[in-house]
Amino acid sequence: MMKGSNMVKIRSQRWQKSRNLRLLEDGLTVWCESTKSSRKAKAQQTFAVTEVECVREGCQSEALRRVSGSVPDSRCFTVVFRGARKSLDLLCPGDDEAQRWVRGLRTLKERVSNMTQKEKLDHWIRGYLRRADQNQDGKMSYDEVKRLLQMINIDLSEHYARSLFKRCDRSGDNRLDHIEIEEFCRELMRRPELDGVFRHYSSNGCVLSTAELRDFLGDQGEDASLNHAQSLILTYELNDWAQKNQFMTQNGFTMYMLSLENDVVNPDHAKVYQDMSRPLSHYFISSSHNTYLTKDQVTSASSTEPYIRALNQGCRCVELDCWDGDKGEPVIYHGHTLTSKVPFKEVIETIAQYGFKASPYPLILSLENHCSVEQQAVMAKHLRTILGSKLLTKALSDNPLKDLPSPEDLKGHILVKGKKYIPHLGQLGKTGSSASFSSSSEDELAISNKNTPKKDPTKVYSKLSPELSELVVYCRSVPFCGFENTSEKLPNEMSSFSESEALKLIKDSGKLFVRHNSRQLSRIYPSGQRLQSSNYDPQEMWNGGCQMVALNFQTPGEQMDLNQGRFLPNGRCGYTLKPGFLCSTTSNFNPEITGGGPGHIPTQLTIRIISAQQLPKINTEKATSIVDPQVWVEIHGVDIDNARDKTQRIDNNGFNPRWNCTLSFQLQVPDMALVRFVVEDHDHTAKNDFVGQFTLPFTSLRTGYRHVHLLKADGSSLSPATLFVHVKVSRKGVPVKTVSERIAIAKGKA
């Protein structure tokens, strides 16, 4: 891969161009030749392995399928990227070369995901050193060092930069060799704030004894046993003498603090830890709206690749907007718009391949079906033949349904959501040109048009294909007809609501909606006015207990950050258990009034934003541009808890800015709260630029000194950028006492 390969980039039968691809020296970046000279083209001449969503072998993409008869399948592959970047469809000279690149990219992707924070930092600084060494002689002049400092987003004073350079230039030749460069970088990478924490617990300022390390662990709210302290010393202490005598040095402590063991997210939540045997209605379910679209709702391309991205993120409910296609084959696109079409069959094949890679729990296909009865039968045939035993075609039990089955019961199954023929509503016929099997079309208008005469059920159901109807088992779409006689409703009946309709129900009848959602599934979808695929605030819907809060996954921003944060715990499996007060048919929880009652646990959250590390440059076109970072902390929860506060800005330092700024928040319903950290580049004349963010549930937040690993706007890693924070939680005004405080109290009593 590092030698490079000549390939053909394919967009269509007529657009095929020769391209050279080569893995660069850092082992993580691929250079792709381009003849274009625009700024955007130059930026896309390389891609990092971290930007790759997946590599598809053979002619699986839309472009390669169109040319599959004229090119060998075994020599083709597609690189699918995260976010909005277009996929790369490539044809290699030979089978072996194609396999080398497919295997190589997958291996590198896995290796990056397993790198420690120290390895990421080392790799990060080595990459910049190579770029700063302009004449590639392995040594660095003072001018090259200054260039390095600008690259890594730090504006050191001339005096300090020169004195540091001279201190490291032990040979005195005004050039730093390899060893001197390492020393220079070590000085730059020093973490005085970590040293301060170390000295606070170390009695002699040189090492931590096992007892002192246990004090620190206790204050962190972690296992403070002797065994755990000793295991940490064995794992992170590199000094043989210290390890032998069961001490932890400053370097060992730094290594430990940079490890994933000190991540802000509870490590127990990285796996499935919640009870998965409850009814489906007791879970929030990660859901996508118009999953097939790559961008806006009017002119963008429809593709199988957004399904891959959504499913890889743990999405468990995807939408298929189905219409009659040519040659009797149904297609998926946004009807009555200029969006392109993708065959229904190809989407189902993609779902079969990627449906359970990120999660073993049930996947729901939300069909918005506008097909003729004949093409509905084709849809049913494709669903059965392609999905095979994964497709749920009948109830798990013959007993009358009291509650929906659980995610555990339905593990590995794919469920169809749509209308279902019920014998007492009328006879099925083979006539009719189109059906309304939809999740968000005219049947839901019954909600807002209660005075409008309802359609004759016989006429509606006469347009349903019996083959497709019988595939609907636990997710039968019905119009919402109010909260009357809720106990008589079958658990497998579910309704879809527009964002405005759902909000109205939450505002006007919050308690009743919560009770409804404890037993029935509800799907919320964005307003039809959101032509640019913008998103609504999902938190308001979760507050009402709505399970399937469908968002445009292709649109990055705060709303998708919240969605990623909501489904971060429980192994990112796409199902998170709702709090108990949202799971009872007699619940008195009202999301609009939370001054007391269920879920009300007054909690003080105090976060000290200490520092940040290795924030990226925002204006990469201007070499001298350095970020002026400031940090926002936001609380997203029930209305009374919503709040945000910020630090001061630090001028000209994205490398290691320090704030030491304390922000406090009062929470009333902590079990519903999400905590979002946002870093911005302050701008005096315009809107602040987004740098990075991280969102997590309050219930997954760890106390003590923690690192927050920031993410890009598209949800991918911003490695190695981090925030260093201290978190303190007090329940009902009673703080969780540190070890030193507990010892002091014990001594006072004695």
JOMO-V634416 format. One record per helix or strand of 2 or more residues. SS is the DSSP state (H for helix, E for strand). FROM is the first residue (numbers start at 1). TO is the last residue. If there is no record, write none. Layout:
<<SS/FROM/TO> <SS/FROM/TO>>
This chain:
<<E/5/10> <E/16/23> <E/29/32> <H/39/43> <E/46/48> <H/49/51> <E/52/57> <H/62/66> <H/73/75> <E/76/81> <E/88/91> <H/95/113> <H/117/132> <H/142/151> <H/158/168> <H/178/189> <H/192/201> <E/207/208> <H/210/219> <H/226/236> <H/240/244> <E/248/249> <H/250/258> <H/260/262> <H/267/270> <H/280/282> <E/283/288> <H/305/312> <E/317/323> <H/326/328> <E/331/332> <E/342/343> <H/344/354> <E/363/369> <H/373/390> <E/414/418> <H/423/425> <H/442/448> <H/457/461> <H/466/469> <E/472/477> <H/486/488> <E/493/498> <H/499/517> <E/522/525> <H/538/543> <E/548/551> <H/558/566> <H/570/572> <E/575/577> <H/580/582> <E/603/613> <E/629/636> <H/639/641> <E/643/646> <E/658/667> <H/670/672> <E/674/681> <E/689/697> <H/698/700> <E/704/711> <E/717/731> <E/734/735> <H/739/749>>
